[in-house]
Amino acid sequence: MSEEEDYFKLPLEARVVHKVWKVRLGAYEELSKLFREQGSEKSPEFTKYVGLVKGFVTDANAVAQEKGLDAAIEFVENAAVASRICADVVSGVVVKCLNARPKTKGKGVALCLAYVEAEQAAVTVEELLKGLENKQPKIVAGSLEVVTQAIREFGVRVVGVKHVIKALPKMFDHSDKTVREQAKQCAVECFRWIKDAIKPALQGLKPVQLKELEGLWASITEPARPTRLTRSEQAKVQTDNVATEATETPDTEASSCVVAAAAVEVDPFDVLEAVDVLSKLPASFYDNVTNPKWQIRKEALDDLHTLLQQPKLEPGDFSALVRALRQVILKDTNVMIVAVAGRCIEGLAKGLRKSFQSYAVAVTSAMLEKFKEKKQNVVSALRDAVDAVYLTTSLGALLEDVLPFLSNKNPSVKAETLSYLARSFQHCTPAHLNKPTLKQICPPVVARLDDTNPTVRDAAAEALATVLKVVGEKLMSIYMEGLDKTKETKVREASEKVELKAVQTAPQAKAPSAEPKKTPKAPASSSHEVSIGDEGTATGYVDQPKKTAVKKRPKSEKAKRDGESGGGQKRPKSEKAKRDGESGGGQKGKEESESKPRSIAKPPAARPPSGSAKPSASKGKRGGVAATGFKEASIPSEPGLSTEEIEAKAQELVPATVLSGLANTNWKERLAACEEFKQALLSMSADEINSLVFVHTLAGKKPGWKDSNFQVLQCAAYTCSYNCTFS
């Protein structure tokens, strides 16, 4: 008895390594209490036992080992230095606990999970995967069980699974039934989190095993949610709870798990291991893909397609490979080979993601050009490919190269390009489709609503409907106002059916309600300024072109009468002004008009249509003074041009073949020329448009307005309408 008392007089550090198991047992119990009572995780008491904790879990006596595991768990939960010995402690658990009796094994599992909670998931999983190489089936099965439980409780965002998935096929071939069962449970748990991304790694399993797994995967209906948080996540949730003063949820741990589960978005791509396909590419590939025999070309591309069936590819220099595939798509006449090349492009885009961005423009242009092919298998492959390529880049990077295909002569190319744009817009937010981008996109798409091919018209309506769904009524109103009722109704009905795939930053229904708040008010400082502002400033004209045109007519008639009758009562220089008007305007009058500080420069709506006023009235208007007191010479007008000057300017805008095509006897040629002429107008800004050139060219080329084909006449009318609205 006295000898036993002497043991307990030894220091605690000496007792935990004592050869008598009962002494160690008592020391472990004291240490558990000591670790629990420390007020700081950086207490010096923890440092004393850093090198001894592994011995706690590997104790030779089963009873003492259980108490040692309790002490080790308290150490991991309370000590900051526990992370330094994570690998040693977990390896000890793998070797000495996972094949022990159930109670000891349970505490060993709890210790491993405590390390995962302490932000040591990577080291813990690495040591557990080493246990899969152990010769004892119990240790192998136990290691898989701990990994599966860690994934279930913390999720794949905390517990990386790419190395776990890589090790699973070998476990399915294990001779022990328990190991194979644990491998199956681990595969099911991984599928719960990353879905189909696990399937490529398990394609080598036996058909019976794959069939069993497919059945288990199909039965999974509930979404994966973590049930336990790491320390950093716990601290974040506690901070949020304090900030929001959430006093109605006493069970903070349960509510924290729910919050974390809702906030975590796991991308399976991030947890998979990349595969290097360039090193596996045969040396003869580039020779075979250009071989005159189509069978050899197809075989080479089929082998490449098999290589690219990996969910994640190792980034590298794919320029030569992409260049070869692009040439196949553009030049190869065998439709089966073109379809396989499109599938290869799709595999590269999906496997490389953002690393494929530098090749996106080149391959997209090639595939859009190939849409002239009518074989459905080719069209389907190219659709999937261009959609996959779009996700690797941005709309702005592709737009400049995509929009020219809307003017392609082949209706299939135009229709597929519009459908491609519509699918791409589904991934956009209002920030992507801002005003400059809409100005670039909408005019050519609106022009395709008048196309002769019904498929093109339907695709254009779908594209506009998608844009309308994304940005709302306010930004699209300027483009929707020019449509006739039938087309506008068609676009709006299609917009209601569009399903967006991007997360929208703001509800689109609120867009129209914000418009009245931004309506500019007329300044009240001067009656003269209000009078001119009502005729239409540059901003007001663009926003409300129809209202400006209605208000302009009575003003110009009033100004005309004032100019003829001499204006108001106070006109000391009326005779001089009249002489100036008859002689074309004197230099002094011009200088006075330019020096007026209140005159408004360049109102787009103020220019009257050519030929709308009589010559005498026009002279009086220029030389006279309006009722507002401002000389209307300050309002700029378009200078007159001779026929030769108009033709010269027209040739600068479009090729000579287009101008000659406007007078062609074949209505199809006239229609094509008119479409190109319209595209030239749509691509210009308001300041660049010379209305005289466009109107005179359309009217001066026979048959002009007497064209017997309604499609040509409709195109010409739209061109003039756009010209009058925006010039």
C-alpha positions in Angstrom: 0.0 0.0 0.0 2.8 2.4 0.8 4.5 1.5 -2.5 1.3 2.5 -4.3 1.2 5.8 -2.4 4.7 6.5 -3.5 3.7 6.1 -7.1 1.1 9.0 -6.7 3.8 11.2 -5.2 5.6 11.2 -8.6 5.2 14.2 -10.9 2.3 13.9 -13.4 4.7 13.8 -16.4 6.4 10.7 -14.9 3.2 8.9 -14.1 1.8 9.0 -17.7 4.8 7.0 -18.8 5.0 4.7 -15.8 5.4 1.0 -16.4 2.4 0.2 -14.1 -0.8 0.6 -16.0 -2.8 1.6 -12.9 -0.5 4.5 -12.4 -0.9 5.6 -16.0 -4.7 5.2 -15.6 -4.8 7.6 -12.7 -2.5 10.0 -14.6 -4.8 10.0 -17.6 -7.8 10.8 -15.5 -6.0 13.7 -13.9 -4.8 15.0 -17.2 -8.4 15.0 -18.6 -9.5 17.2 -15.8 -6.4 19.4 -16.1 -6.8 20.0 -19.8 -10.5 20.8 -19.4 -9.8 23.4 -16.7 -7.2 25.4 -18.6 -8.4 28.9 -19.3 -6.4 29.5 -22.4 -5.6 27.3 -25.4 -2.0 28.5 -25.2 -1.5 27.5 -21.6 2.0 26.2 -20.8 0.5 23.1 -19.3 -0.3 21.8 -22.8 3.2 22.3 -24.0 4.5 19.9 -21.3 2.6 16.9 -22.8 2.9 17.5 -26.5 5.4 14.7 -27.0 3.4 12.3 -24.8 -0.1 12.4 -26.3 0.7 9.7 -28.9 1.5 7.3 -26.0 -2.0 8.0 -24.6 -3.7 6.4 -27.6 -1.2 3.6 -28.1 -1.2 2.4 -24.4 -0.7 -1.4 -24.2 -3.4 -1.8 -21.5 -6.9 -1.6 -22.9 -8.4 -0.1 -19.8 -5.7 2.6 -19.5 -5.9 3.1 -23.3 -9.5 4.2 -23.0 -8.7 6.8 -20.4 -5.7 7.9 -22.5 -8.0 8.5 -25.4 -10.2 10.6 -23.2 -7.2 12.7 -22.2 -6.1 13.0 -25.9 -9.6 14.2 -26.9 -9.5 16.9 -24.2 -6.0 17.9 -25.4 -7.1 18.2 -29.0 -10.3 20.2 -28.1 -8.5 22.7 -25.8 -4.8 23.0 -26.9 -3.6 25.2 -29.7 -0.4 23.0 -30.0 -2.5 19.9 -30.8 -2.1 20.5 -34.6 1.7 19.9 -34.3 1.2 16.3 -33.5 -1.8 15.5 -35.6 -0.1 13.0 -37.9 1.5 11.1 -35.1 -1.7 10.9 -33.0 -3.9 9.8 -36.0 -1.4 7.2 -37.2 -1.4 5.8 -33.6 -5.2 5.7 -33.7 -5.2 3.8 -37.0 -2.8 1.1 -35.8 -3.9 0.7 -32.2 -7.6 1.7 -32.0 -9.4 0.8 -35.2 -8.9 -2.9 -34.6 -9.6 -2.8 -30.9 -12.8 -3.4 -29.0 -15.8 -1.3 -29.9 -15.6 1.2 -27.1 -11.9 1.9 -27.8 -12.6 2.1 -31.5 -15.4 4.6 -30.9 -13.1 6.9 -28.9 -10.4 6.6 -31.6 -12.9 7.7 -34.2 -14.0 10.6 -32.0 -10.4 11.7 -31.7 -9.9 11.7 -35.4 -13.1 13.8 -35.9 -11.9 16.2 -33.2 -8.8 16.8 -35.3 -11.0 17.4 -38.4 -13.0 20.0 -36.3 -9.7 21.6 -35.3 -8.9 22.4 -39.0 -6.7 19.4 -39.5 -8.8 17.5 -42.1 -6.1 17.2 -44.7 -3.5 15.6 -42.4 -6.1 13.4 -40.8 -7.4 12.0 -44.1 -3.9 11.5 -45.3 -3.1 9.3 -42.3 -6.3 7.4 -42.6 -5.7 6.7 -46.3 -2.3 5.2 -45.3 -4.3 2.8 -43.2 -5.8 1.4 -46.4 -2.5 -0.2 -47.1 -2.5 -2.1 -43.8 -2.6 -5.9 -44.0 -5.3 -6.2 -41.4 -8.8 -6.0 -43.0 -10.2 -4.5 -39.7 -7.8 -1.5 -39.9 -8.6 -1.0 -43.6 -12.4 -1.1 -43.1 -12.0 1.1 -40.0 -10.0 3.7 -41.8 -12.7 3.8 -44.6 -15.4 4.1 -42.0 -13.8 7.1 -40.3 -13.3 8.8 -43.7 -16.9 8.2 -44.6 -18.1 9.6 -41.3 -15.9 12.7 -41.6 -17.4 13.4 -45.1 -20.9 12.9 -43.8 -20.5 15.2 -40.8 -18.3 18.0 -42.2 -18.9 17.8 -46.0 -16.5 17.7 -48.9 -15.7 21.4 -48.6 -13.8 20.5 -45.4 -12.8 17.0 -46.1 -11.2 16.7 -49.6 -12.4 13.6 -51.4 -10.2 13.5 -54.6 -7.6 11.2 -53.0 -10.4 9.2 -51.4 -12.1 8.6 -54.7 -8.8 7.6 -56.3 -8.4 4.9 -53.7 -11.9 3.5 -53.9 -11.5 1.2 -57.0 -8.8 -0.8 -55.2 -11.0 -1.2 -52.1 -13.8 -2.6 -54.3 -11.4 -5.4 -55.3 -10.4 -6.2 -51.7 -10.7 -9.8 -50.6 -12.5 -8.9 -47.4 -16.3 -8.4 -47.6 -16.3 -5.8 -44.8 -13.8 -3.6 -46.7 -15.9 -3.9 -49.9 -19.0 -2.9 -48.0 -17.3 0.1 -46.4 -16.0 1.2 -49.9 -19.6 1.0 -51.1 -20.8 3.2 -48.3 -18.0 5.7 -48.9 -18.9 5.9 -52.6 -22.5 6.5 -51.8 -21.6 9.3 -49.4 -19.3 10.9 -51.9 -22.0 10.8 -54.5 -24.4 12.6 -52.1 -22.0 15.6 -52.2 -20.5 15.6 -55.7 -23.1 13.7 -57.7 -22.0 12.4 -61.2 -18.4 13.7 -60.8 -17.5 10.5 -59.0 -18.7 8.2 -61.8 -15.6 8.5 -64.2 -13.3 7.3 -61.4 -15.4 4.2 -60.8 -16.0 3.1 -64.4 -13.5 0.3 -64.0 -15.6 -1.6 -61.4 -17.3 -4.9 -62.1 -20.7 -4.5 -63.8 -22.4 -6.1 -60.8 -20.8 -3.5 -58.5 -21.6 -0.6 -60.8 -25.2 -1.7 -61.1 -25.5 -2.0 -57.3 -24.0 1.5 -56.9 -26.3 3.0 -59.5 -29.3 1.7 -57.6 -28.0 3.2 -54.3 -27.3 6.5 -56.0 -30.7 6.6 -57.5 -32.3 6.3 -54.0 -30.6 9.4 -52.8 -33.2 12.2 -52.7 -32.2 14.5 -49.8 -29.5 17.2 -50.4 -26.2 16.8 -48.6 -25.9 18.9 -45.5 -23.1 19.1 -43.0 -24.1 18.3 -39.4 -20.9 19.5 -37.7 -18.8 22.7 -38.1 -15.1 23.3 -37.8 -13.9 25.8 -35.2 -13.6 28.7 -37.7 -17.1 28.1 -38.9 -18.3 28.0 -35.3 -16.6 31.3 -34.6 -18.2 32.9 -37.7 -21.7 31.7 -36.8 -21.3 32.9 -33.2 -20.2 36.3 -34.5 -23.3 36.5 -36.7 -25.6 35.4 -33.9 -24.2 38.2 -31.7 -24.6 40.7 -34.4 -28.2 39.8 -35.2 -29.1 39.2 -31.5 -30.8 35.9 -32.3 -32.4 35.1 -28.9 -35.1 32.8 -30.1 -32.9 29.8 -30.9 -31.4 28.3 -27.8 -29.9 25.4 -29.7 -27.1 27.4 -31.3 -25.2 24.4 -32.6 -28.1 23.0 -34.5 -29.0 26.3 -36.0 -25.4 26.9 -36.9 -25.3 23.7 -38.9 -28.3 24.8 -40.8 -26.8 28.2 -41.6 -23.6 26.7 -42.7 -25.3 24.1 -44.9 -27.3 26.9 -46.7 -24.2 29.0 -47.3 -21.9 26.2 -48.6 -21.9 25.7 -52.4 -19.6 22.8 -53.3 -18.3 22.6 -56.8 -17.4 18.9 -57.6 -14.8 20.2 -60.0 -12.7 21.6 -57.1 -12.5 18.3 -55.3 -11.4 16.1 -58.2 -7.9 15.3 -59.3 -6.8 16.7 -62.7 -5.7 14.2 -65.4 -2.8 15.0 -67.8 -4.1 14.1 -71.2 -1.3 15.8 -73.2 1.2 13.2 -72.0 -1.2 10.4 -73.0 -1.8 11.7 -76.5 -0.2 9.4 -79.1 2.8 10.8 -81.0 1.1 9.9 -84.3 -2.1 11.8 -83.5 -1.4 14.9 -85.6 -0.4 12.8 -88.6 -3.4 10.6 -88.3 -5.9 13.5 -87.9 -4.8 14.8 -91.3 -4.6 11.4 -93.0 -6.4 11.1 -96.4 -8.3 8.1 -95.2 -11.3 9.1 -93.2 -11.3 5.9 -91.2 -7.9 6.8 -89.8 -8.9 10.3 -89.0 -12.0 9.2 -87.2 -10.1 6.6 -85.2 -7.6 9.2 -84.0 -10.4 11.5 -82.9 -12.4 8.7 -81.3 -9.3 7.9 -79.2 -8.9 11.5 -78.3 -12.6 11.7 -77.3 -12.1 8.8 -75.0 -9.1 10.5 -73.3 -11.1 13.7 -72.8 -13.9 11.9 -70.9 -12.3 13.1 -67.6 -14.2 15.6 -65.4 -11.0 17.6 -64.8 -8.0 18.1 -67.1 -4.5 19.2 -66.2 -3.9 22.7 -67.7 -1.2 22.9 -70.3 -0.4 24.1 -73.8 -3.4 22.8 -75.9 -2.9 25.3 -78.7 -1.7 22.7 -81.2 -4.5 20.3 -80.3 -7.2 23.0 -80.5 -5.7 24.2 -83.8 -6.0 20.7 -85.3 -9.6 20.3 -84.1 -10.5 23.7 -85.5 -9.2 22.7 -88.9 -11.2 19.5 -88.8 -14.4 21.4 -88.1 -13.7 23.9 -90.8 -12.3 21.8 -93.6 -13.3 18.1 -93.1 -16.1 17.0 -95.4 -17.0 13.9 -93.4 -19.9 14.8 -91.1 -19.1 12.0 -88.6 -15.6 13.3 -88.1 -16.8 16.9 -87.7 -19.3 15.7 -85.0 -16.5 13.9 -83.1 -14.3 16.9 -83.3 -17.1 19.0 -81.8 -17.4 16.5 -78.9 -13.7 16.8 -78.3 -13.9 20.6 -78.1 -16.7 20.1 -75.6 -14.6 17.7 -73.5 -11.7 20.2 -73.5 -13.9 23.1 -72.5 -15.5 21.2 -69.7 -12.3 19.7 -68.4 -10.2 22.9 -68.5 -12.9 25.5 -67.7 -11.2 28.9 -67.4 -7.9 27.5 -68.7 -9.7 27.1 -72.1 -10.5 30.8 -72.3 -7.6 31.7 -74.6 -8.9 29.3 -77.3 -12.6 30.2 -77.0 -12.9 32.9 -79.7 -11.1 30.9 -82.4 -13.2 27.7 -81.9 -16.5 29.5 -81.5 -16.1 31.3 -84.8 -15.3 28.0 -86.5 -18.3 26.2 -85.1 -20.7 29.0 -85.9 -19.5 28.9 -89.5 -20.0 25.1 -89.6 -23.7 25.5 -88.6 -24.4 25.6 -92.3 -24.2 21.8 -92.1 -27.8 20.5 -91.9 -27.0 17.0 -90.5 -28.6 16.8 -87.0 -25.8 14.9 -85.4 -23.3 17.6 -86.4 -25.6 20.4 -85.3 -26.3 18.8 -82.0 -22.5 18.2 -81.3 -21.7 21.8 -82.3 -24.5 23.2 -80.1 -23.2 21.4 -77.0 -19.6 22.4 -77.8 -20.3 26.2 -78.3 -22.4 26.2 -75.0 -19.5 24.5 -73.1 -17.0 27.0 -74.6 -19.1 29.9 -73.6 -19.0 28.9 -69.9 -15.1 29.2 -70.1 -15.2 32.9 -71.1 -17.4 35.9 -71.1 -20.0 37.5 -73.4 -17.9 40.6 -74.0 -14.9 38.5 -75.2 -17.0 36.7 -77.8 -19.5 39.3 -78.9 -17.4 41.1 -81.5 -16.7 37.8 -83.3 -20.2 36.4 -83.0 -22.4 39.3 -84.2 -21.1 39.2 -87.8 -22.7 35.8 -88.2 -26.1 37.4 -87.8 -25.6 38.8 -91.3 -24.5 35.5 -92.8 -26.2 34.5 -96.1 -27.0 31.0 -94.8 -30.3 31.0 -92.8 -29.1 28.1 -90.7 -26.0 30.0 -89.5 -28.1 33.0 -88.6 -30.7 30.9 -86.8 -28.2 28.9 -84.8 -26.2 32.0 -83.9 -29.3 33.6 -82.5 -30.2 30.5 -80.6 -26.7 30.4 -79.2 -26.9 34.0 -78.1 -30.3 33.3 -76.4 -28.8 30.3 -74.5 -25.8 32.5 -73.6 -28.0 35.3 -72.3 -29.6 32.9 -69.8 -26.3 32.8 -68.0 -26.1 36.7 -67.8 -27.1 39.2 -65.2 -28.1 42.8 -65.7 -24.5 43.8 -65.0 -23.4 41.8 -68.1 -26.1 43.2 -70.3 -25.5 46.9 -69.6 -26.4 49.8 -71.9 -23.3 49.7 -74.2 -23.6 46.0 -74.6 -27.4 46.2 -75.4 -26.6 48.9 -78.0 -24.2 46.5 -79.6 -26.5 43.5 -79.5 -30.1 44.6 -79.9 -30.1 46.4 -83.3 -28.8 43.5 -85.4 -31.0 41.1 -83.5 -34.1 43.3 -84.0 -33.2 43.5 -87.7 -33.4 39.7 -87.9 -37.1 39.9 -86.9 -37.7 40.9 -90.5 -35.8 38.1 -92.0 -37.3 36.1 -94.8 -36.7 32.8 -93.0 -39.3 32.0 -90.2 -36.7 30.0 -88.2 -34.4 33.0 -88.1 -37.3 35.2 -87.0 -38.3 32.8 -84.2 -34.7 32.6 -83.0 -34.4 36.4 -83.0 -37.6 36.7 -81.0 -36.2 34.2 -78.5 -32.9 36.1 -78.1 -34.7 39.4 -77.5 -37.1 37.7 -75.1 -34.1 36.4 -73.1 -32.5 39.8 -73.0 -35.9 41.3 -71.9 -36.1 38.7 -69.1 -32.6 39.6 -67.8 -32.6 43.4 -68.0 -36.3 44.3 -67.7 -38.6 46.7 -69.4 -36.7 49.9 -68.8 -33.5 49.2 -70.7 -35.3 47.4 -73.5 -38.1 50.0 -74.0 -36.1 51.9 -76.7 -35.7 48.7 -78.8 -39.3 47.4 -78.1 -41.0 50.6 -79.2 -39.9 50.2 -82.8 -41.5 46.8 -83.2 -45.0 46.3 -84.5 -47.7 44.9 -82.2 -47.4 41.4 -83.5 -43.7 41.1 -83.0 -43.7 42.9 -79.7 -46.4 40.4 -78.4 -44.4 37.5 -79.7 -41.3 38.7 -77.8 -43.1 39.3 -74.6 -44.9 36.0 -74.7 -41.5 34.2 -75.2 -40.0 36.2 -72.4 -42.5 34.8 -69.9 -41.3 31.2 -70.8 -37.5 32.0 -70.5 -35.8 30.3 -67.5 -32.6 32.1 -66.4 -29.7 30.0 -65.2 -27.7 32.9 -63.6 -28.5 34.3 -60.1 -30.2 37.6 -60.7 -29.0 40.4 -58.5 -32.4 42.2 -58.4 -36.0 41.2 -59.3 -36.8 42.2 -62.9 -40.4 43.1 -62.1 -39.2 46.2 -60.3 -37.4 47.7 -63.2 -40.3 49.6 -64.8 -41.3 51.2 -61.4 -37.9 52.9 -61.2 -38.4 54.8 -64.5 -40.6 57.7 -63.3 -38.1 58.6 -60.6 -35.5 59.3 -63.3 -37.7 61.5 -65.5 -35.9 64.8 -66.0 -37.8 67.9 -65.0 -37.8 71.1 -67.1 -35.8 73.9 -65.4 -37.9 76.8 -64.3 -35.2 79.5 -64.3 -36.1 80.8 -67.8 -39.2 80.6 -69.9 -36.9 80.7 -73.0 -35.0 77.6 -71.8 -38.3 75.7 -71.1 -39.5 76.6 -74.6 -36.5 75.2 -76.4 -36.3 72.2 -74.0 -39.8 71.2 -75.0 -38.7 70.9 -78.6 -36.4 68.0 -77.4 -32.9 67.9 -76.1 -30.5 65.1 -76.9 -31.3 63.1 -73.8 -35.1 63.6 -74.0 -35.2 62.7 -77.6 -33.5 59.4 -77.2 -35.7 58.4 -74.2 -39.0 59.6 -75.8 -38.7 60.1 -79.5 -42.4 60.0 -80.2 -43.3 62.7 -77.7 -40.6 64.9 -79.1 -41.9 64.6 -82.7 -45.4 65.5 -81.6 -44.3 68.6 -79.7 -42.0 69.8 -82.4 -44.6 70.5 -85.1 -46.6 73.3 -83.3 -43.4 75.0 -82.3 -41.9 75.0 -85.8 -45.3 76.3 -87.2 -45.4 79.0 -84.6 -41.8 79.9 -85.3 -42.6 80.0 -89.0 -45.5 82.4 -88.4 -43.4 84.5 -86.1 -40.7 84.7 -88.7 -43.1 85.8 -91.4 -45.0 88.3 -89.2 -42.0 89.8 -87.6 -42.2 88.1 -84.2 -43.1 89.9 -80.9 -43.5 93.5 -80.0 -39.9 94.2 -79.0 -37.9 93.8 -82.2 -35.5 96.8 -82.7 -33.5 95.1 -85.4 -36.4 93.4 -87.3 -35.6 95.0 -90.7 -31.9 94.1 -90.4 -32.8 90.6 -89.3 -35.1 90.3 -92.3 -32.4 91.4 -94.7 -30.0 89.0 -93.1 -32.5 86.2 -93.6 -33.0 87.0 -97.3 -29.3 87.2 -98.0 -28.6 83.9 -96.2 -27.6 85.4 -92.9 -24.9 88.0 -92.1 -21.7 87.4 -90.4 -22.7 89.6 -87.4 -26.0 87.8 -87.0 -24.1 84.5 -87.0 -21.7 85.7 -84.4 -24.6 86.9 -82.2 -26.3 83.6 -82.4 -23.2 81.7 -81.5 -22.5 84.0 -78.5 -25.9 83.4 -76.9 -25.2 81.7 -73.6 -28.7 80.2 -73.3 -28.8 78.4 -76.7 -28.8 74.6 -76.6 -26.4 73.0 -79.0 -27.4 70.2 -81.4 -30.9 69.0 -80.4 -31.3 65.9 -82.6 -35.1 66.3 -82.9 -35.0 69.9 -84.0 -34.1 69.2 -87.7 -37.2 69.2 -89.8 -37.6 66.7 -92.6 -36.2 67.8 -95.9 -38.7 69.4 -98.2 -41.3 69.9 -95.4 -41.1 73.7 -95.5 -41.4 76.2 -98.4 -38.2 77.9 -99.4 -39.5 81.4 -98.5 -40.5 80.1 -95.1 -37.2 78.5 -94.6 -35.4 81.7 -95.3 -37.6 83.6 -93.0 -37.0 81.0 -90.3 -33.2 81.2 -90.6 -33.1 85.0 -90.7 -35.9 85.9 -88.4 -36.1 85.7 -84.6 -38.4 83.2 -83.0 -41.0 84.1 -80.4 -38.6 82.9 -77.7 -36.1 85.6 -78.5 -33.4 83.2 -79.7 -32.2 83.2 -83.3 -33.1 79.8 -84.8 -29.8 79.9 -86.8 -28.3 78.4 -83.6 -30.2 75.2 -84.3 -27.9 73.2 -86.7 -29.3 71.8 -89.9 -27.9 69.2 -92.2 -26.0 70.8 -95.2 -27.3 70.1 -98.7 -25.3 67.7 -100.9 -25.1 67.2 -104.6 -26.0 63.9 -106.2 -22.3 63.2 -106.8 -21.4 63.9 -103.2 -24.2 61.6 -102.0 -23.1 58.8 -104.2 -19.5 59.2 -103.0 -20.5 59.1 -99.3 -22.7 56.1 -100.0 -19.7 54.2 -101.5 -17.8 55.0 -98.3 -20.4 53.3 -96.2 -21.1 50.1 -98.3 -19.4 48.4 -101.2 -20.3 49.3 -104.8 -21.9 45.8 -105.2 -24.4 46.7 -102.6 -25.4 50.0 -104.3 -25.7 48.2 -107.6 -27.7 45.4 -105.9 -30.4 47.9 -104.9 -31.3 48.4 -108.5 -30.9 44.7 -109.5 -33.9 43.1 -111.4 -33.8 40.0 -109.1 -35.7 40.8 -105.9 -33.5 38.5 -103.8 -30.5 40.4 -104.8 -32.2 43.7 -104.0 -33.3 42.3 -100.6 -29.8 41.2 -99.7 -28.4 44.6 -100.7 -31.0 46.4 -98.7 -30.2 44.2 -95.7 -26.5 45.1 -95.9 -27.4 48.7 -96.4 -29.5 48.6 -93.2 -26.7 46.9 -91.2 -24.4 49.7 -92.2 -26.9 52.2 -90.7 -27.5 50.1 -87.5 -23.7 50.0 -86.8 -23.4 53.8 -86.8 -23.9 56.2 -83.9 -26.5 59.0 -84.1 -23.7 61.6 -84.8 -22.4 59.7 -87.8 -25.7 59.2 -89.6 -26.3 61.4 -92.6 -30.0 61.0 -93.3 -29.8 62.6 -96.7 -27.3 59.9 -97.9 -29.5 57.0 -96.8 -32.8 58.3 -97.9 -31.6 59.5 -101.3 -29.7 56.3 -102.0 -32.8 54.1 -101.2 -35.2 56.3 -103.1 -32.8 57.1 -106.0 -32.1 53.5 -107.0 -34.9 52.1 -109.2 -37.4 50.7 -108.4 -37.0 52.6 -105.1 -40.3 53.1 -103.3 -42.2 51.5 -106.2 -40.7 48.1 -105.5 -43.2 45.4 -106.1 -41.7 43.0 -103.5 -43.1 43.6 -100.0 -40.0 42.2 -98.3 -37.6 44.7 -100.0 -40.1 47.5 -99.4 -40.4 46.5 -95.7 -36.6 46.5 -95.3 -36.3 50.0 -97.0 -39.1 51.4 -94.8 -37.5 50.1 -91.6 -34.2 51.6 -92.7 -35.8 55.0 -93.2 -37.8 54.8 -90.0 -34.6 54.0 -88.0 -32.8 56.8 -89.9 -35.6 59.4 -89.0 -35.7 58.2 -85.4 -32.0 58.2 -84.5 -30.3 60.6 -86.9 
